[in-house]
Amino acid sequence: MKVSRVIEAKNVSHVYCGWSNDLKLTVEGGEVVISLDESSLRAIAQVVNNKIAEQDTEKAEAAAEAAAELAEKENDE
């Protein structure tokens, strides 16, 4: 049987992963606990790390563009 549930959890204030690979998220209004095996925990970590790297790259590109535009404006003046 396949079970699917969407839980809207906002404002994560604390994250904990215990010895039994229970991922615990303290969120506004309560706590979300996800029991995982090691391979699932690693898969989640890989996806999250990739997303963070993607966001960091996007921010760095935006900052570089803004700096280039500023330098161009200063050179025009």
N, C-alpha and C positions, 0 to 999 in steps of 0.2 A: 504494500500500500504506500502510495506517495502522499506525503503531507506537505502542504505549502501554506504559509501564513506570512502576511506582511504586517510588521509591527512598526509603527511610527514612533521613534524614540528620539527626542530632541534634547539638545544640551547635555551631552555626555560630560559628567563631572569627574568620573573616576573609572579607570579600566584596571582589571585584575585578571590574571590567569594563574590558577592554582595548580598544584601537583597533578591533579586528576584531569588536567586540560579543560576545565570548565572556564570559559571566557565570561567574565562578569562585567557588565556595563552598568554603572550607576547613572541613571538618566532622570530628567525632570519627571517626577511622578512615580518613581520606583526603580526597579532593577530588572535587567534582562540577563538571563543566564543561558549560555549555549554550551552544551556538552559536545566535545569534539574528540575525534581520534587524532593522533599525531599528524597523519598525512593531510587531514582537513585543516588543522591548525597551520601547517606549513603553507598550504595552498592559499589560505586567507592572508597570511603574512606576505606572500609573494604579490598577490593582487594589490594589497594596500600599499606596499613599498613601491610598486610600479606606478600606482596612481599618484603618490606623493612626488616621485621623481618627475612625472609628467607635469604636475602642477608647478614644481620648482622651475622646470625648463620654460614653461609658459610665462611665469613671472619674470624670469631672467631676460627672456626675449622682449617682453613688454618694457622692462626697465631700460634695456639697451636701445630700443626704439625711441623711448622718451628722451634718453640722453642724447641720441643722435639728432633728434628734432630740436632740442634745446641748443646744441652746439651749432646746428645749421642756422638757427635764428640769431644767435650771438655773432656768427660770422657775417650775416647779412647786415647787421647794424653797423 
